[in-house]
Amino acid sequence: MGKKMLAWVLVLMLVLGGAMAEEVVFKEIGPDKITDEPITLKVFASVKTNIEDMATNQQTIWYEEKTGVHIEWIIPAAEDFETKLNLSFASGDYPDMYWGVNLSTAQTRMYADQGILIPLNDYLEEYAPDYAQVLKDYPDVAQAVTDPDGNVYSFARTDAGLHMRSWNKMFVYEPWLTQLGMEMPSTTEEFKDFLIAVRDNDMNGNGDATDEIPLMGSTANSMVEYLMGAFEVVSGTQKLNVKDGTVYASYMTDAYREGLRYIKGLYDEGLIARDSFVQDGTQLKAMVSRADEMLVACAPGMYELAIADLNGLPTALTDFTAIPPLAGPDGTQLVAFAPMNVSGNAYITSACEHPEVAVAWNNYWYTEEGMRVNLVGFEGASYELSDDPSVLGGTPSWNFTQVVESMQNLWWYGSGPRLQTMDVRYTKTGKETDLEYQLYVESMKYLDYFPEEYLPAMSSIWFTSEQANELSMLESTISDYVNEMTTKFITGDRNVETEWDSYLNELKAMQVERVIEIYQQIYDATL
């Protein structure tokens, strides 16, 4: 497969205001023919919601012409997907392939043990050489999709976006910093000073000095993880850390308690909106994105679109900017690190009469050209080559002609299994007003503050059945209790000074030490 930028020719007619293609003709790109005989694969799939119809999508038609493989798509509605997926596995009437589906490693092993999912090992070298090479070149990818018994049951999906490495960011409405004549906060005390200044001034100029909200979060975008980084790094839903090779629970440390004291101090000063601990992400967005006036100075989130609806926002995307990790009283300045986002994403079943065809059909997305098609689509249809520098600074770059997330029927918009490298992702045009550029620039502020040791990504951990069963009984109860008590310590419903020991004792009664022991086993096995 050629790996240089090839000349692509197409004929495209766009409906004014939309993105419907009447006819598209692509030349000189695409995989080799897979089969000369017409073959249909029945595929149970999850795809991006901004695709109008996978059956008539231009990429689908193009790929069928290139490969000779027709796909009969089964695509449940998003709200019914998990139910329909479970029913499909329970029915005994399986599709040829589950595609765009993220099964956990425990689910993968269970369905493989039941004979539903087949191992791909014997097919890869001959029918998917590019994917086989990926597994050799990227150890993280190989670990995520390879059962400890040596079997590979899935095609992987990766995301190289730097914003995925750090979920715990804090965004500030920068014009208010300028208005107050203040610099970007770098310590917990400077951050508190800014919040107080917002509270005490009529920042939006509406004559009401009491309607500004210094800091607001939600149940989907918790501020605790970001603020706690000045005291104790809090990683992932498990909130488990590693230091000197030893796994421990962040939420049981003296540093975590000290962080709770700081956050409670902000709450007691009226600097944190009371709704932060009960409202969902949609409600947070509605407050940040009010079309009539700005109210919220700071909000936590993985990226800007987690806190603001750009369609309703009365200001530019660049007005919200990420605050780098804050330094705490003793100089601690950390942010949780999320390992490379890798998961199984396509699986072939025992019902498939032509597994070699299904394997070959997936291989293209692991070539450099396939990566590009998956991410940005087709030149002239969804993007144009530009002399403007890319996010990484090189040229030419890929400038989207499609509005991000708009309904379209041109390409799959990154659906399904794929290898996405930084070199591919960040060849997009790097304009300051573009979301991709903002994601990259804001995320770069966090790279120097990751902990040196951390657990593997949950999606790549292959628990034994015994470990999985134990954790399923213990983790949810512990997580719910920690979240509940964290909120109560901050709001004063429970006293962090007098009730801390009882909190720790309750966690021990919930067998938190056994949970830590299991993750220690997992960590030791990855060394």
KOLPATI-569942 format. One line per field, with one value per residue (C-alpha): residue in one letter; x, y, z. Coordinates in steps of 0.05 Angstrom, whole numbers, plus 5000, padded with zeros to 4 digits. Example, Ala and Ser with C-alpha at 12.3 -4.5 7.8 and 13.67 -1.06 7.14 Angstrom:
BEGIN
resn = a|s
c1 = 5246|5273
c2 = 4910|4979
c3 = 5156|5143
END
This chain:
BEGIN
resn = m|g|k|k|m|l|a|w|v|l|v|l|m|l|v|l|g|g|a|m|a|e|e|v|v|f|k|e|i|g|p|d|k|i|t|d|e|p|i|t|l|k|v|f|a|s|v|k|t|n|i|e|d|m|a|t|n|q|q|t|i|w|y|e|e|k|t|g|v|h|i|e|w|i|i|p|a|a|e|d|f|e|t|k|l|n|l|s|f|a|s|g|d|y|p|d|m|y|w|g|v|n|l|s|t|a|q|t|r|m|y|a|d|q|g|i|l|i|p|l|n|d|y|l|e|e|y|a|p|d|y|a|q|v|l|k|d|y|p|d|v|a|q|a|v|t|d|p|d|g|n|v|y|s|f|a|r|t|d|a|g|l|h|m|r|s|w|n|k|m|f|v|y|e|p|w|l|t|q|l|g|m|e|m|p|s|t|t|e|e|f|k|d|f|l|i|a|v|r|d|n|d|m|n|g|n|g|d|a|t|d|e|i|p|l|m|g|s|t|a|n|s|m|v|e|y|l|m|g|a|f|e|v|v|s|g|t|q|k|l|n|v|k|d|g|t|v|y|a|s|y|m|t|d|a|y|r|e|g|l|r|y|i|k|g|l|y|d|e|g|l|i|a|r|d|s|f|v|q|d|g|t|q|l|k|a|m|v|s|r|a|d|e|m|l|v|a|c|a|p|g|m|y|e|l|a|i|a|d|l|n|g|l|p|t|a|l|t|d|f|t|a|i|p|p|l|a|g|p|d|g|t|q|l|v|a|f|a|p|m|n|v|s|g|n|a|y|i|t|s|a|c|e|h|p|e|v|a|v|a|w|n|n|y|w|y|t|e|e|g|m|r|v|n|l|v|g|f|e|g|a|s|y|e|l|s|d|d|p|s|v|l|g|g|t|p|s|w|n|f|t|q|v|v|e|s|m|q|n|l|w|w|y|g|s|g|p|r|l|q|t|m|d|v|r|y|t|k|t|g|k|e|t|d|l|e|y|q|l|y|v|e|s|m|k|y|l|d|y|f|p|e|e|y|l|p|a|m|s|s|i|w|f|t|s|e|q|a|n|e|l|s|m|l|e|s|t|i|s|d|y|v|n|e|m|t|t|k|f|i|t|g|d|r|n|v|e|t|e|w|d|s|y|l|n|e|l|k|a|m|q|v|e|r|v|i|e|i|y|q|q|i|y|d|a|t|l
c1 = 5000|5030|5043|5052|4998|4964|4925|4851|4798|4725|4662|4620|4557|4538|4468|4470|4476|4484|4534|4497|4539|4503|4561|4632|4686|4752|4812|4881|4867|4839|4857|4867|4808|4792|4745|4723|4660|4605|4607|4561|4579|4526|4554|4525|4554|4559|4576|4580|4513|4526|4526|4460|4459|4517|4485|4486|4546|4597|4654|4613|4598|4671|4698|4651|4673|4746|4741|4683|4652|4580|4560|4490|4490|4453|4456|4412|4393|4443|4394|4379|4449|4472|4405|4406|4479|4466|4405|4447|4499|4444|4403|4449|4437|4502|4524|4589|4621|4611|4642|4653|4636|4679|4676|4713|4769|4724|4667|4715|4742|4672|4645|4708|4701|4629|4654|4621|4684|4740|4815|4847|4919|4920|4892|4933|4999|4966|4902|4918|4993|4987|4949|4999|5055|5018|5016|5091|5106|5059|5064|5007|4960|4983|4972|4902|4878|4918|4891|4945|4932|4963|4899|4879|4804|4795|4817|4840|4817|4866|4860|4924|4890|4933|4870|4855|4918|4892|4819|4825|4831|4803|4780|4776|4741|4805|4774|4755|4828|4848|4791|4816|4889|4908|4956|4938|4936|4994|4982|4922|4924|4927|4868|4829|4846|4818|4754|4744|4755|4701|4654|4663|4659|4606|4647|4592|4572|4497|4492|4485|4549|4519|4503|4574|4593|4668|4671|4619|4624|4578|4572|4602|4658|4682|4729|4757|4806|4837|4841|4866|4927|4958|4957|4948|4940|4873|4874|4814|4750|4789|4828|4887|4959|5028|5089|5155|5119|5066|4992|4952|4885|4892|4828|4857|4919|4933|4946|4876|4848|4888|4860|4790|4805|4826|4765|4718|4749|4730|4660|4653|4673|4617|4666|4637|4566|4524|4494|4563|4553|4483|4474|4494|4540|4482|4461|4532|4537|4472|4500|4567|4537|4482|4470|4450|4508|4569|4560|4612|4686|4715|4691|4726|4726|4769|4762|4724|4663|4653|4634|4609|4561|4596|4530|4503|4567|4569|4645|4701|4727|4794|4765|4761|4831|4859|4894|4957|4961|4964|5020|4998|5026|5083|5098|5058|5036|5007|4952|4926|4953|4908|4949|4939|4866|4865|4808|4782|4732|4716|4705|4691|4642|4638|4578|4622|4632|4689|4731|4791|4749|4726|4798|4823|4765|4790|4863|4861|4848|4918|4954|4976|4926|4871|4886|4878|4812|4785|4802|4789|4755|4768|4803|4754|4695|4709|4776|4823|4898|4924|4990|4974|5016|4988|4979|5050|5074|5085|5054|5012|4957|4886|4834|4764|4709|4657|4630|4653|4598|4550|4504|4537|4539|4608|4651|4650|4678|4727|4678|4703|4772|4833|4904|4908|4979|4997|5030|4963|4917|4958|4967|4902|4907|4929|4886|4877|4801|4800|4779|4836|4888|4857|4855|4929|4952|4911|4934|5007|5001|4993|5047|5101|5058|5040|5061|5119|5083|5011|4965|4952|4889|4828|4811|4877|4875|4859|4831|4824|4752|4764|4793|4736|4683|4713|4721|4650|4625|4672|4690|4622|4605|4672|4670|4600|4620|4683|4645|4590|4637|4681|4621|4597|4666|4668|4598|4604|4551|4607|4666|4733|4768|4728|4700|4761|4780|4710|4712|4777|4749|4687|4730|4769|4704|4686|4750|4787|4852|4832|4818|4887|4917|4885|4910|4979|4978|4958|5012|5066|5045|5057|5128
c2 = 5000|5068|5115|5181|5233|5211|5252|5244|5263|5271|5302|5333|5374|5404|5424|5496|5496|5420|5366|5318|5290|5273|5235|5224|5189|5171|5147|5121|5107|5049|4977|4920|4878|4827|4782|4772|4736|4779|4768|4800|4808|4820|4872|4895|4965|5028|5090|5165|5197|5250|5199|5201|5129|5080|5040|5100|5136|5154|5120|5056|5055|5071|5017|4964|4980|4974|4910|4873|4863|4885|4902|4890|4940|4929|4995|5002|5071|5098|5096|5022|5000|4965|4928|4906|4885|4842|4811|4796|4758|4720|4703|4650|4685|4723|4772|4759|4816|4864|4930|4996|4960|4968|4904|4901|4850|4810|4809|4791|4731|4709|4710|4677|4622|4612|4603|4666|4706|4673|4685|4722|4699|4649|4701|4764|4753|4733|4774|4833|4845|4919|4904|4849|4900|4948|4896|4888|4962|4986|4946|4984|4964|4892|4889|4917|4865|4803|4756|4730|4662|4693|4700|4764|4770|4841|4898|4956|5028|5082|5156|5197|5262|5294|5319|5245|5239|5289|5290|5336|5406|5472|5526|5600|5657|5694|5763|5768|5756|5813|5857|5847|5858|5789|5738|5665|5631|5584|5567|5548|5616|5654|5614|5630|5704|5704|5670|5721|5778|5749|5742|5813|5850|5860|5825|5821|5893|5881|5921|5859|5843|5779|5737|5719|5647|5640|5564|5514|5440|5381|5307|5295|5347|5344|5400|5356|5317|5381|5419|5357|5354|5409|5359|5287|5263|5229|5180|5151|5123|5077|5136|5089|5113|5081|5104|5066|5007|5005|5015|5058|5092|5167|5180|5151|5195|5255|5294|5280|5303|5367|5378|5369|5424|5471|5457|5463|5531|5553|5527|5562|5628|5621|5610|5543|5539|5493|5460|5434|5369|5352|5380|5341|5362|5389|5436|5461|5474|5513|5559|5570|5580|5630|5672|5735|5744|5710|5682|5628|5645|5575|5505|5437|5391|5349|5401|5464|5429|5392|5458|5503|5498|5537|5550|5588|5617|5693|5693|5660|5591|5621|5662|5598|5574|5519|5536|5495|5450|5491|5486|5470|5496|5445|5452|5391|5404|5342|5321|5251|5216|5173|5121|5113|5102|5032|4983|4926|4952|4898|4824|4766|4713|4638|4650|4683|4636|4679|4702|4714|4765|4800|4803|4832|4882|4912|4914|4978|5022|5007|5034|5107|5121|5085|5126|5189|5168|5146|5212|5266|5231|5251|5311|5359|5328|5333|5369|5409|5411|5476|5514|5537|5502|5440|5435|5407|5462|5424|5433|5415|5409|5382|5437|5411|5436|5402|5435|5391|5343|5367|5315|5288|5226|5233|5190|5149|5206|5162|5106|5036|5006|5047|5065|5139|5167|5238|5249|5235|5270|5333|5342|5380|5454|5491|5554|5586|5585|5510|5462|5413|5467|5488|5416|5408|5475|5469|5397|5416|5456|5391|5345|5364|5348|5275|5225|5181|5116|5097|5037|5011|5036|4998|4980|4941|4903|4829|4809|4736|4715|4712|4782|4809|4777|4804|4874|4875|4864|4913|4972|5003|5006|5036|5087|5110|5118|5157|5204|5214|5228|5273|5317|5316|5335|5394|5419|5409|5354|5312|5339|5324|5338|5294|5240|5224|5162|5133|5145|5105|5050|5044|5037|4981|4947|4951|4912|4968|4934|4874|4919|4950|4880|4859|4921|4910|4841|4873|4926|4875|4832|4890|4905
c3 = 5000|4981|5039|5002|4992|4928|4878|4892|4841|4856|4830|4885|4887|4953|4973|4998|5074|5077|5062|5017|4961|4896|4867|4890|4849|4883|4845|4861|4935|4973|4990|4942|4919|4974|4935|4863|4885|4917|4992|5043|5116|5168|5216|5282|5290|5330|5288|5298|5306|5254|5197|5159|5133|5133|5076|5028|5058|5003|5040|5046|4972|4954|5001|4974|4903|4924|4965|4933|5002|5016|5087|5114|5171|5237|5274|5337|5362|5412|5470|5456|5437|5500|5507|5434|5440|5500|5467|5405|5445|5483|5421|5390|5323|5314|5260|5223|5260|5318|5294|5329|5394|5456|5496|5562|5568|5615|5564|5508|5547|5567|5496|5470|5522|5498|5428|5401|5385|5347|5355|5298|5306|5248|5199|5214|5178|5113|5112|5157|5152|5170|5234|5250|5244|5289|5344|5337|5335|5390|5455|5488|5431|5434|5509|5503|5452|5471|5523|5570|5536|5473|5432|5396|5391|5365|5321|5363|5365|5389|5401|5399|5422|5475|5510|5524|5566|5618|5636|5695|5667|5692|5643|5659|5622|5607|5591|5665|5685|5639|5665|5736|5716|5743|5716|5702|5771|5785|5859|5901|5936|5870|5845|5908|5900|5829|5851|5906|5857|5811|5870|5894|5827|5774|5721|5669|5679|5687|5751|5795|5832|5861|5799|5779|5794|5808|5800|5777|5763|5753|5768|5698|5706|5778|5801|5857|5813|5784|5850|5888|5842|5885|5943|5917|5846|5834|5776|5740|5768|5814|5843|5854|5848|5846|5883|5885|5855|5909|5893|5942|5947|5937|5976|6041|6046|6091|6027|6002|6069|6063|5993|6020|6071|6016|5972|6032|6046|5975|5986|6053|6020|5970|5913|5890|5863|5907|5846|5826|5863|5838|5768|5705|5649|5606|5662|5670|5595|5597|5652|5619|5550|5566|5504|5543|5591|5621|5690|5702|5710|5718|5701|5699|5639|5593|5537|5521|5490|5556|5589|5533|5475|5420|5385|5444|5471|5464|5458|5419|5435|5451|5509|5551|5566|5610|5675|5683|5745|5809|5859|5929|5995|5995|5921|5898|5826|5792|5744|5733|5670|5628|5589|5514|5499|5468|5466|5424|5374|5322|5333|5285|5307|5297|5252|5199|5139|5111|5170|5125|5086|5149|5173|5108|5106|5172|5154|5112|5172|5198|5137|5136|5080|5118|5180|5140|5108|5175|5208|5156|5099|5027|4996|4965|5001|5075|5074|5029|5028|5056|5057|5127|5180|5214|5289|5292|5245|5180|5111|5075|5126|5123|5130|5144|5098|5141|5204|5263|5284|5230|5197|5134|5090|5060|5106|5170|5212|5249|5266|5278|5291|5273|5289|5301|5311|5331|5263|5230|5278|5283|5208|5212|5199|5262|5262|5330|5321|5306|5361|5344|5353|5419|5444|5429|5457|5521|5533|5526|5590|5629|5600|5650|5711|5701|5756|5738|5757|5742|5730|5660|5625|5648|5577|5571|5637|5629|5697|5715|5725|5800|5801|5758|5802|5866|5838|5811|5882|5916|5871|5858|5932|5949|5892|5911|5983|5967|5921|5972|6029|5988|5972|6044|6071|6023|6037|6112|6118|6148|6188|6156|6222|6269|6222|6180|6220|6216|6140|6135|6179|6136|6074|6107|6125|6051|6036|6002|6020|5978|5919|5926|5930|5864|5828|5858|5825|5759|5764|5782|5722|5674|5697
END
